[in-house]
């Protein structure tokens, strides 16, 4: 049944990103409910214990940002060009932050699974471009399908094989799910998801303060909360059965209130 196809997969994409079933809505809300509860509890603990930012032995590993510089490839440039042409500045900066925070989480994990940096970069830069499509194909019910379609077109033009193209598309579409298991979907999808949650929820305590400062200095968060909330609301209106249709009240309530600063 279409309602039981795993949300964000290639099979789900082939169905146009169909509206969520009641079961899927419940899972989505329970998943993000637990994430937001843990987020608020951690914020409260950090504030009362005055342990933010983390320092010394509590600080995570420092990331060499230059080692994770955007790939010097035509596909990377094509992805950047498309995003800058069609997305808002606030959302473009969000996509860059997603890439670097994903890289940070990958480095800190010490996983031995190899990361395809170029695939992570393309997926990160293009994951929200579907929000800016003025006209969507009939039967397309989620903006991530549109984002994946753009990524597919650019990746195929670059000569990528089908497995790599599918991997980037899934990383983009799975990004809105509460959890994206590493062993099931690979490092690009998994770390883009955890890095993206860190970015959207401003969970800067998870990474070294110096890294957060540098990332935010390069790609400021200014206007992100208000700008992204507008796009989330628009997506919810267009596709009430989508994930943003379900999550819109949570997103627009929590994200504008996240004001942790890296000092």
Secondary structure as UniProt FT lines:
FT   HELIX           2..4
FT   TURN            7..8
FT   HELIX           10..14
FT   TURN            15..16
FT   HELIX           22..49
FT   HELIX           56..58
FT   HELIX           65..68
FT   HELIX           74..86
FT   HELIX           89..109
FT   HELIX           117..126
FT   TURN            127..128
FT   HELIX           129..132
FT   TURN            138..139
FT   HELIX           143..157
FT   TURN            158..159
FT   HELIX           162..174
FT   TURN            175..176
FT   HELIX           182..201
FT   HELIX           204..206
FT   HELIX           209..218
FT   TURN            222..223
FT   HELIX           224..238
FT   TURN            240..241
FT   HELIX           243..254
FT   HELIX           255..257
//
